[in-house]
Amino acid sequence: MKRILTLVAASLAIAGSLHAQELANFNFGGRQRPVISPEIQNDSVTFRLKADYATIVKLSGSWMPNPYGGTIDMQRGENNVWEVKIPLPEPEIYTYNFVVDGVAVNDPQNVYVQRDGTRYLPMLIVPGKRTENYGEATQHGTVSHPWYDSKILGYARRLTVYTPYGYEANPKKKYPVLYLLHGAGGDEEAWISMGRTAQILDNLIEKGLAEPMIVVMPNGNPGQQAARTLGIPEKQIDWRSEQFRNAYVNSLCTEIVPFIEKNFRAIPKPASRAIAGLSMGGGHTISASILYPELFDYVCPLSAAGDATPEQLAALKKAGVKLYFLACGNTDFLFQRAEDMHAKLNNLNFPHEYFVSEGGHTWANWRLYLNTFAPKLFK
Amino acid sequence: MKRILTLVAASLAIAGSLHAQELANFNFGGRQRPVISPEIQNDSVTFRLKADYATIVKLSGSWMPNPYGGTIDMQRGENNVWEVKIPLPEPEIYTYNFVVDGVAVNDPQNVYVQRDGTRYLPMLIVPGKRTENYGEATQHGTVSHPWYDSKILGYARRLTVYTPYGYEANPKKKYPVLYLLHGAGGDEEAWISMGRTAQILDNLIEKGLAEPMIVVMPNGNPGQQAARTLGIPEKQIDWRSEQFRNAYVNSLCTEIVPFIEKNFRAIPKPASRAIAGLSMGGGHTISASILYPELFDYVCPLSAAGDATPEQLAALKKAGVKLYFLACGNTDFLFQRAEDMHAKLNNLNFPHEYFVSEGGHTWANWRLYLNTFAPKLFK
């Protein structure tokens, strides 16, 4: 038996095939995978890829000054393991890939993978103060994927819901709820996968920095029932038409909120509801706060692709908001919109926090914003 | 703005980089990705990969006679899109990858990806009778990931739990529970990702073929708190030692079952408990049924890496079992074990179903088994 498995393993290695499936159930007879990647040592990180027949192998990473164009050459070493050692980037979660003879290749040694839309990307997690809440805490909340029925959009739709540690053990306790919205290209898994929501909330709650809360992450694409990974065909409708404009925001405020308050132990009061969203989801956040000014006492547009008139903001101010947290990166292509919103809020003497970070339209910033505003909610 | 984005897109294409992250939020100005892969047309399927500078591009797929060694050459076409058209394999869910100059590459056009252990693999889903329950049903159950506290194993551990459609809407209804165990190399996401449990149960329940039930998928590796994707270090202990042998099975039967019956609306009776598992999980299934003969009225070892003595089976028969469903592929390397178990059960006049399928130690078989035995449970 062992001999057969060794042969299978050998032909696997030769073909460069990664058909794990049933092979995962085999014992490779002590054969160690020799390649370690990425390997962080002190102030450097080394990336490695075994590529026997490649001509040019490069590394591309989101920490690079021009992450979408730039690459670094890797050097062929012993055993055709290509390698490059670079100075460790600042603490953050980065994504990277190899480029083998012009084709993007994920790191087969790295199990830490994010999905962004249709793309799977290996992560490089650089430890430090900035990322201390992005790893696993000791106490874990529960992540679930219930489906709510939308009469407005015409089908059942998948949600991601985080309930905090202790939710199961305290069956009488009720919790406040944060509605957390993704950007264009994202879906109901974006904040969990790229945003590290479960890890950030677990850590903040375990440290006593944030109130235990439920976090609801809907799918903000009205044509989608669920993330495209599930293979459900999308509905082809002009969602920007007069008839369907705000259909998703209406579904959020009149269908998702009631669904959550019926099926989870949520406190059904404005003072226990927060809404936050990035980019397109920042636009949804602004729209929801304007269309339903009584619903949320905490409103957090992040790098928002959205706008509001002074009249709308005045009405929101009158309805009462406990926290208006406006955040944007100082090189974000939407930065001017944030500046304009900040000015409008100032003109109205609308109390708010304006949080400007370094950098642009990035998940590095959105994780930072969540880690920053979550402790301010429901207090 | 549009011009800048076009430049970004162009440099993205040139570098072959796949840094989706924030790019997912951009509109590429109507630029269509020209490559479609895989493309099923009538009786064929075409795979395509754009690879400008590659020398040799091959395709490797789990439908091939020697899936771990075999590959098919692809041909360079217009625009450096490599292509191969093959006869459509029989209806099933397959995995595949490209091999570019010797390096395994996932299909960047295919969002349907399975994770097996540390490996991500694109899926080819061939429609047909065999796979009709593997796609999305209309009515969806909820998949959640609660953590249970294990005193036996010394930490909190992550579960996957499926609750059927209607669970939220019928807050007084109680459900039977299937405990569904993965094999070596798997984790608490294996049955959901590769086994299509949610889809299979959704379809069977929607068609009235199976009772609405809860399905609990624990992590069967006692050294793991959760799937390795979460990055929690493993506990290094000799789990086969006298002290720790059966530690996981004990945790399953004395910790997970009570956790589920406390926190979910489960019917806490043997007639409403089933246990099934594949390979190593088949061994766990046999062990659990022997060590706790009163606990489960339905016992389903699948391609099981496990065994029981006639005395143990006699005790189980005496305790009473409503269904003993033994399944294995006729070319599985564990087939003789299934044959031996079948003979032992016959010798004891232990009523059981013996389900022998074509093929070996594969997820194709394990999906088939789940689809076959789930309708027989709790009736």
Interface residues (C-beta under 8 A of the other chain):
Chain A: M1 V8 S11 L12 I14 A15 G16 S17 L18 H19 A20 Q21 E22 L23 A24 N25 F26 N27 L49 K50 A51 D52 Y53 A54 T55 I56 K58 S60 G61 S62 N66 P67 Y68 G69 G70 T71 T95 Y96 N97 V99 V100 D101 G102 V103 A104 V105 N106 P108 Q109 V111 Y112 V113 Q114 D116 G117 T118 R119 Y120 L121 I125 G135 E136 T138 Q139 H140 T142 V143 S144 H145 P146 W147 A156 R158 Y165 E168 G183 A184 G185 G186 M194 R228 T229 L230 G231 I232 K262 N263 S279 M280 F333 G360 H361 T362 W363
Chain B: M1 V8 S11 L12 I14 A15 G16 S17 L18 H19 A20 Q21 E22 L23 A24 N25 F26 N27 L49 K50 A51 D52 Y53 A54 T55 I56 K58 S60 S62 N66 P67 Y68 G69 G70 T71 T95 Y96 N97 V99 V100 D101 G102 V103 A104 V105 N106 P108 Q109 V111 Y112 V113 Q114 D116 G117 T118 R119 Y120 L121 I125 G135 E136 T138 Q139 H140 T142 V143 S144 H145 P146 W147 A156 R158 Y165 E168 G183 A184 G185 G186 M194 R228 T229 L230 G231 I232 K262 N263 S279 M280 F333 G360 H361 T362 W363
